């Protein structure tokens, strides 16, 4: 007879390593958005 087990989560969301990875990903996304905004500003403000 088989037993029904609920699947265990792959990782605990309260682990500090995962929080650090999430923070780094958010910072990287913000840096990307800032870089794109800077490029758009450079192209728009470029003296022609």
C-alpha positions in Angstrom: 0.0 0.0 0.0 1.3 3.4 -0.9 1.2 6.4 1.4 0.3 9.9 0.3 3.0 12.4 1.1 2.8 16.1 0.4 5.8 17.3 -1.6 8.4 19.1 0.4 9.4 22.6 -0.7 12.8 22.7 -2.5 14.2 25.3 -0.2 13.1 27.3 2.8 12.2 30.9 1.8 13.5 32.2 5.1 17.1 31.2 4.4 19.6 34.1 4.4 21.3 32.9 1.2 18.1 33.0 -0.7 17.4 36.5 0.6 20.8 37.6 -0.5 20.4 36.2 -3.9 17.0 37.9 -4.2 18.5 41.2 -3.1 21.3 40.9 -5.7 18.9 40.1 -8.5 16.8 43.1 -7.6 19.9 45.3 -7.5 21.0 44.0 -10.9 17.5 44.7 -12.4 17.6 48.2 -11.0 21.1 48.7 -12.4 19.9 47.5 -15.8 17.0 49.9 -15.8 19.3 52.7 -14.8 21.7 51.9 -17.6 18.9 51.8 -20.2 17.6 55.1 -18.9 21.1 56.6 -19.1 21.5 55.4 -22.7 18.1 56.9 -23.7 19.1 60.2 -22.0 22.4 60.2 -23.8 20.8 59.6 -27.2 18.1 62.2 -26.6 20.5 64.9 -25.2 23.3 64.2 -27.7 24.1 67.5 -29.5 23.4 67.1 -33.2 
